[in-house]
Amino acid sequence: MNKFYVVAACLITLFFTSCQFSENIYFNEDGSGKMEFSFDASEIMQMAGDTMSESTSEKDMDSTFTFKEIFDQKRDSISTLSVEEQEKLKALEPFSVHMLVSEKEKKMNFEIFTNFKSANELQDMFMALNAVSNLKGKEAAKVNDPTNPFSSMMNGGNSNLSYSFNNGIFKRTVKIVDKEVQKQITDSLGNAAMMFTNSKYKLKYHFPKKIKSVSNENALFSADGKTVTIEYGLMEYITDPEIMNLEILLED
């Protein structure tokens, strides 16, 4: 089973295909927790038809493994990367991957998850996906590529994403590096914009205490008041990543 090929093929296609994304974070009392980043790539499976299964010899898969396992298959390729790129991949080794592929049902669900000790450890998962896809060489997604709208969301690209959770205040902060580059990316979308019109990016954060306030007025709350869900159009994030800046205040 060539897990690397399946993951890399899925990730590369992801950068040019409409998908539904979910970012889930579960916090414990001490600030530690678990992060899950997932997307439903069933549309990719349906569009690819028999091509993907013929290329990968994978018709069905329900498997959980770590990025470390994937990287162990590509140590020779990784050794040729710059020290900076190797360090990025090293940081991803604790992350686990769950992939569900069903050729019969034309389903492909992909989830990346990890435990963390502090919100400061959380990474921009688009950066993580890009780092893995870079192992495919010339086919990989490129940072700030005008033909690839996701490139603006990658760390080292045209936006930086960071998280913090201190004294009962959680912050998700996105900063655009270059406004002019962002305009170029937006202007170059063309017909691709239609492809992402119906795609959603959902944030769902779970806290150990009730939520007092959220900076986004469209936030939805769970019955116990400890979970907040906010849904954005993916095009909103592509054109203006800072729209997903967020501040959440918990009750004392």
Salt bridges, closest charged atoms under 4 A:
GLU23 OE1 - ARG172 NH2 3.02
GLU36 OE2 - LYS34 NZ 3.33
ASP50 OD1 - LYS106 NZ 3.97
ASP62 OD1 - HIS98 NE2 2.79
ASP72 OD2 - LYS68 NZ 3.49
ASP72 OD1 - ARG75 NH2 2.91
GLU85 OE2 - LYS88 NZ 3.38
GLU93 OE2 - ARG75 NH2 2.94
GLU93 OE1 - LYS90 NZ 3.37
GLU103 OE1 - LYS59 NZ 3.84
GLU105 OE1 - LYS107 NZ 3.48
ASP187 OD2 - LYS183 NZ 2.79
GLU242 OE1 - LYS179 NZ 3.55
